[in-house]
Every structure is written in C-alpha cells, then in structure tokens.
Amino acid sequence: MTAVTPTQGPKTVKAEKAVKVDKAVKAVKTPSAKVVDRVGLIVNREAVTMGEIEESIVSFYLSQGRRPPESAAGAEYQKIRKQVIVSVIEELVLSQEAEALSIQVSDKEAEKQAEAEIETIKKRFESPKQFEQGLSAEGLNEEQFKEDLASKLRRQLLSRRVLKMKQEELPSSLLTDDNEVRKAYEGHERDYDQAKFSAIVFRIPDEKRGNAEYKATLVKQAEEMLVELKKGADFSAYARKYSEEPATAEKSGEVGTRYRFELTPALGRGLFALPAKGMGVVPTEEAVYLVRSAYKKTSTFESAAPEIRERLRRDSTEKALTQWIQGLKDKAYIKEIQ
C-alpha cells in the first residue's frame, strides 16, 4: 500500500505519556556483548524498539529470498528501513483503531498463533537444545519468547481485521465498467501477454549491483549450465540445488503463469523473446535467470478483461484505504527516534 510520511498531530495526554517511554532501555544479552535495545518508534501510547524494527527488516529480506546486507549504511538498506517503519506505523494505527470498531483478538487466539509460529521456528533448528540456546543467547526463555511473539501477532491480527472491515464498507462505486476496462487495455495489449515458465535464479548481491564483471561471471556460469541442460541434465534437480530463489527452488524452479506486467521489464523482454518451449539466460539488474518456457499466449481483450477489471478495482480500493489510513496517521502522535 502506498504510504506517505506521517505528520504529527497535537500532543495529547496519551502522547506525553508515550514520550516518557523513549527514555526506557532494555538490556539484551548476545553471545559477544551486552547491547542496549532502546525505543525507536512511538505511535500514540505504543512504543517499538530498535530491535523489533531491525527484526522486521531482516524478515523483509528473507521473505524476498535474500540475505540482509552486513552493513546497514547502504542506500538500499536505508530505503527498506523507511518502508518497514511506514508499514509498522500503519499496523499500529490500524490495531489501535480496533477498539473504536469493537474488533477484538483474544489472548487465547494470539497465544495459539504464537505457539504455532514457535513450532515452525523450532523446525529450523537441528535439535530442541539448539533452539533453547538460540533463545538464551538473546536473554530469553521459551515462555518469554511466546509472550513477546503473541503480542506482535495480536497487533497484526487486529490490524488485518480492521483493514478487512474497512474494505467491506467501501462503496460499490469503486467497481469499474466495460468502458474503463477497454480504455485501460488499449495501448497496453502486450502487458497482458502470458507465459508459463520455470527459472533457476542467480542473485546479484546488493553490493555487487552495477559491477559488470561480476554480472558477466554469473552469466557465464548460467550459460555453462544451459549447455548441460540442453544435453539432457535435469532442470528440476538443478533448480532445487542451485537456484537462489527459495520460493521457486523448492518447487523445482516452477514460477507458474505470469502476465508480462508482473515481471521486471528486463525479465519480461528476455522471457518473451524465447521460443514457446525454449530455454535461455536472461540477465537483469538484480539477478541472472536461466529460464525455461512452457508456453506463451498473446493477449486479447476478452482474455485480459477480467484481470484489468480486478486491477482497476484493487487500485480504487487501495487509493481509498490509503486516504483513510493517512487520516488515522494525521490524527496520531508519531515520533521516530534516531
């Protein structure tokens, strides 16, 4: 959702109480040293620590199948940090609106969600003891971790339910007619071409982007692999072993069917330039793709119309929700602490 920089409303009694929170600190034990996890963001009476913000940034990178950079000084990291903070602010103002809308999440429900999440996390460790050691390194036991996680999940559940309720209240005038759909299609026909494909992805690290020599090395490696595949090597096995895109690697590289507009311009150009059932190497700014096309389909108005109508509806809904959320932020006391 598009968001803009929040503005601060007048201080209230709630806000003055919140300001006191920014002086609070919490010692967090790490394997190497003791560091201070201080408050990094205040929204009305709720405070978010620097540690929680950094955890959210790491989660963002991992959700994209990427490793966080070692340094936080880079421009891209700082850009993502700003995006994460905007997202946290929106989550907070939405969850705080839940009380006015009589929306609730019980402690039992939040705890159940936390327990399920912890079980998922445990599976990433070789043994229960390693999981306990990981918590201990952060100065936590499992009960404390569950309590902290339940609090965060409760906030997420509240914000989602508030957003869902608001979406359901939006007027039917947000729906689009056939004239709007046809107008959106004309001149953009190629955007709705479709391709079903698989990919082996070689990521270009943030610090290597723009490095022509590094990119050329990846292209060469991909081309060598392409030769092996054309000789009969198993594409699925190679994707599972070598692809650096976890979400598709576990599915043997299968991406599925995509419209051209869903792909980056460079990937779209390279993919649609291939024969209907061909393979090729497609370099982009963020990665080198070894793609295998299953089929391609040229759009018609009839085939594109349902997707266009849905896109226009989503755009209208998003615009209305963004304006509403901005109104909540305008009324809130918001302070980011550097």
C-alpha positions in Angstrom: 0.0 0.0 0.0 1.3 3.4 -0.9 2.1 5.5 2.1 3.3 9.0 2.8 5.4 10.4 5.6 3.2 10.8 8.7 2.6 14.1 10.2 2.4 14.7 13.9 -0.8 15.9 15.5 -1.0 17.9 18.6 0.3 16.4 21.8 -2.3 14.8 24.0 -2.1 13.3 27.5 -1.5 9.9 25.8 1.3 11.4 23.7 3.0 12.9 26.7 2.9 9.5 28.5 4.4 8.0 25.4 7.3 10.4 25.2 8.4 9.1 28.6 8.8 5.7 27.0 11.5 6.8 24.7 13.9 7.1 27.6 13.4 3.4 28.5 16.1 0.9 27.7 16.3 -2.9 27.9 19.5 -4.8 28.2 19.6 -7.7 25.7 22.3 -10.4 26.0 24.1 -11.5 22.9 26.9 -14.1 22.6 29.5 -11.4 22.2 28.5 -8.5 24.3 25.7 -6.7 26.1 23.9 -4.1 23.9 21.0 -1.7 24.6 17.8 -2.1 22.8 16.1 1.2 23.1 12.8 2.6 21.8 12.9 3.5 18.1 9.3 4.5 17.3 6.3 5.8 19.3 2.8 5.8 17.9 0.4 7.3 20.4 1.0 5.2 23.6 2.7 2.3 21.9 6.5 2.0 21.6 8.5 -0.2 19.2 12.1 -1.0 20.0 15.1 -0.6 17.6 15.5 -4.4 17.9 11.9 -5.1 16.7 12.4 -2.7 13.7 15.7 -4.4 12.7 14.0 -7.8 13.0 11.2 -6.6 10.7 13.9 -5.5 8.2 15.6 -8.9 8.3 12.2 -10.6 7.8 11.5 -8.4 4.8 14.8 -9.6 3.2 14.2 -13.2 4.0 10.6 -13.0 2.6 12.2 -11.9 -0.7 14.6 -14.9 -0.6 17.6 -12.5 0.0 20.2 -12.2 2.7 20.3 -8.9 4.6 23.5 -6.9 3.9 26.2 -7.0 6.5 26.2 -3.2 6.7 23.2 -1.0 7.5 24.9 2.0 5.9 23.9 1.2 2.3 21.3 3.2 0.5 19.1 0.2 -0.3 19.1 -0.9 3.3 18.1 2.5 4.5 15.3 2.7 1.8 13.9 -0.6 3.0 14.2 0.5 6.6 12.0 3.5 5.8 9.5 1.2 4.1 9.4 -1.1 7.1 8.9 1.8 9.5 6.0 3.1 7.4 4.5 -0.4 7.5 4.9 -0.7 11.3 3.2 2.8 11.7 0.3 1.7 9.6 0.0 -1.6 11.5 -0.1 0.3 14.8 -2.7 3.0 13.9 -4.9 0.2 12.4 -4.6 -2.0 15.5 -5.3 1.0 17.7 -8.5 1.7 15.7 -9.8 -1.8 16.6 -11.1 -0.6 19.9 -13.3 2.1 18.4 -14.6 -0.5 15.9 -15.2 -3.1 18.7 -12.8 -5.6 17.0 -11.0 -7.9 19.3 -8.4 -10.7 19.3 -8.4 -12.8 22.5 -5.3 -13.6 24.4 -6.0 -17.3 23.7 -6.1 -16.7 20.0 -2.9 -14.8 20.0 -1.2 -17.4 22.1 -2.4 -20.2 19.8 -0.9 -18.3 16.8 2.3 -17.8 18.7 2.6 -21.5 19.7 2.1 -22.5 16.0 4.7 -20.0 14.9 7.2 -21.2 17.5 6.7 -24.8 16.3 7.6 -23.7 12.8 10.7 -21.9 14.0 11.8 -24.9 16.0 11.9 -27.0 12.8 14.7 -24.7 11.5 17.0 -25.9 14.3 18.7 -29.3 14.4 17.5 -30.0 18.0 15.3 -28.5 20.8 18.5 -27.8 22.7 19.8 -25.6 19.8 16.6 -23.7 19.8 16.9 -23.1 23.6 20.5 -22.0 23.1 19.4 -19.5 20.5 16.8 -18.0 22.8 19.3 -17.9 25.7 21.7 -16.0 23.5 19.1 -13.3 23.3 18.4 -13.3 27.0 15.1 -15.1 26.7 13.4 -18.4 27.6 10.6 -20.0 25.6 7.8 -18.6 27.7 9.1 -15.0 27.4 9.6 -15.5 23.6 6.0 -16.8 23.3 4.7 -13.8 25.2 6.6 -11.3 23.0 5.5 -13.1 19.8 1.9 -13.3 20.9 1.8 -9.5 21.5 3.2 -8.9 18.0 0.8 -11.4 16.4 -2.2 -9.9 18.2 -1.3 -6.5 16.8 -1.1 -8.0 13.3 -4.4 -9.8 13.6 -6.1 -6.6 14.8 -4.8 -4.5 12.0 -5.8 -7.1 9.4 -9.3 -7.3 10.7 -9.7 -3.5 10.8 -8.5 -3.3 7.3 -10.8 -6.1 6.2 -13.8 -4.4 7.8 -13.0 -1.1 6.1 -12.6 -2.8 2.7 -16.1 -4.4 3.1 -17.5 -0.9 3.9 -16.2 0.6 0.7 -19.0 1.7 -1.8 -19.9 -0.3 -4.9 -19.0 2.8 -6.9 -15.4 1.5 -6.8 -16.4 -1.1 -9.3 -15.4 -0.5 -12.9 -17.5 -0.6 -16.1 -16.6 -2.0 -19.5 -15.6 1.3 -21.0 -12.9 1.8 -18.3 -11.6 -1.7 -18.8 -11.3 -1.2 -22.6 -9.6 2.2 -22.2 -7.1 0.6 -19.8 -6.4 -2.2 -22.3 -5.9 -0.1 -25.5 -2.3 0.8 -25.9 -1.2 -1.8 -23.3 -2.1 -5.0 -25.1 1.4 -6.6 -24.7 1.3 -6.1 -20.9 -1.3 -8.8 -20.8 0.6 -11.4 -22.8 1.1 -14.5 -20.6 3.9 -17.1 -20.2 4.3 -20.2 -18.1 7.9 -20.8 -17.1 10.4 -22.1 -14.6 13.7 -20.4 -13.6 17.0 -21.1 -11.9 17.9 -17.8 -10.2 21.4 -16.5 -9.5 21.1 -13.4 -7.3 23.4 -10.4 -7.6 24.2 -9.2 -4.1 23.3 -5.6 -3.3 26.9 -4.6 -3.1 27.7 -6.1 -6.5 24.9 -4.5 -8.4 26.3 -2.4 -11.2 29.5 -4.5 -11.2 29.7 -5.6 -14.9 32.5 -8.1 -14.3 30.6 -9.9 -11.5 27.4 -10.0 -13.6 29.4 -11.4 -16.6 30.7 -14.2 -14.4 27.2 -15.1 -13.4 26.0 -15.0 -17.0 28.9 -17.3 -18.0 28.0 -19.8 -15.2 24.4 -19.8 -16.3 25.3 -20.3 -19.9 27.5 -23.3 -19.0 24.6 -24.7 -17.0 22.3 -24.1 -20.0 24.6 -26.2 -22.2 24.3 -29.1 -19.7 20.5 -28.8 -19.6 20.3 -28.8 -23.4 22.3 -32.0 -23.3 19.7 -33.6 -21.1 20.5 -32.6 -17.5 17.5 -32.5 -15.1 16.2 -28.9 -14.9 14.2 -29.6 -11.8 17.2 -31.1 -9.9 19.4 -28.2 -10.9 16.8 -25.7 -9.8 16.4 -27.4 -6.4 20.2 -27.5 -5.9 21.4 -24.2 -7.4 18.5 -21.6 -7.5 18.8 -18.8 -5.0 15.1 -18.1 -5.1 13.8 -20.3 -2.2 10.1 -20.0 -3.0 10.5 -21.4 -6.5 13.6 -23.7 -5.9 11.5 -25.9 -3.6 9.0 -26.3 -6.5 11.8 -27.4 -8.9 12.1 -23.9 -10.2 8.5 -23.6 -11.4 7.2 -20.0 -11.3 3.9 -20.6 -12.9 1.9 -18.5 -15.3 2.6 -14.8 -15.3 1.4 -11.7 -17.2 4.2 -9.6 -18.7 3.3 -6.7 -16.4 4.0 -8.8 -13.4 7.7 -9.2 -14.4 10.5 -6.7 -14.4 11.0 -5.2 -17.9 14.3 -6.9 -18.5 13.0 -10.4 -17.4 9.8 -9.8 -19.5 11.8 -8.9 -22.6 14.1 -11.9 -22.3 11.4 -14.4 -21.5 9.0 -13.4 -24.3 11.9 -13.3 -26.8 12.4 -17.1 -26.3 10.6 -19.7 -28.3 7.4 -21.0 -26.8 9.2 -24.0 -25.3 12.7 -22.8 -25.3 15.4 -22.1 -22.7 17.8 -19.2 -22.3 19.8 -16.9 -20.0 18.2 -13.6 -19.1 20.4 -11.1 -17.1 18.7 -8.3 -15.1 19.9 -5.8 -12.6 19.0 -7.9 -9.6 19.7 -11.4 -10.9 20.6 -13.7 -13.8 17.8 -16.0 -14.7 18.1 -19.3 -16.5 14.6 -19.7 -17.8 12.6 -22.5 -19.4 9.4 -21.5 -21.1 6.5 -23.9 -21.1 4.1 -21.9 -23.2 3.2 -18.3 -24.2 -0.1 -16.7 -25.0 -0.7 -13.4 -26.8 -3.5 -11.3 -25.1 -6.9 -10.5 -26.5 -9.3 -8.0 -24.9 -11.5 -10.9 -23.8 -8.7 -12.8 -22.1 -7.3 -9.6 -20.5 -10.6 -8.0 -19.3 -11.1 -10.0 -16.1 -7.5 -9.2 -14.9 -7.8 -5.5 -15.9 -11.2 -5.2 -14.1 -9.6 -6.7 -11.0 -6.6 -4.4 -11.2 -8.8 -1.3 -11.5 -10.9 -2.4 -8.6 -7.7 -3.1 -6.5 -6.3 0.3 -7.4 -9.5 2.1 -6.4 -9.7 0.2 -3.2 -6.1 0.8 -2.3 -6.4 4.5 -3.0 -9.5 4.8 -0.7 -7.8 2.8 2.0 -4.6 4.8 1.8 -6.5 8.0 2.2 -8.3 6.6 5.2 -5.1 5.3 6.8 -3.4 8.7 6.2 -6.3 10.3 8.1 -5.6 8.0 11.1 -1.9 8.9 10.9 -2.6 12.6 10.7 -4.5 12.4 14.0 -1.9 10.2 15.7 1.2 11.2 17.7 4.1 9.7 15.8 7.7 10.0 16.7 10.7 8.2 15.2 13.8 8.2 17.4 17.1 8.0 15.7 
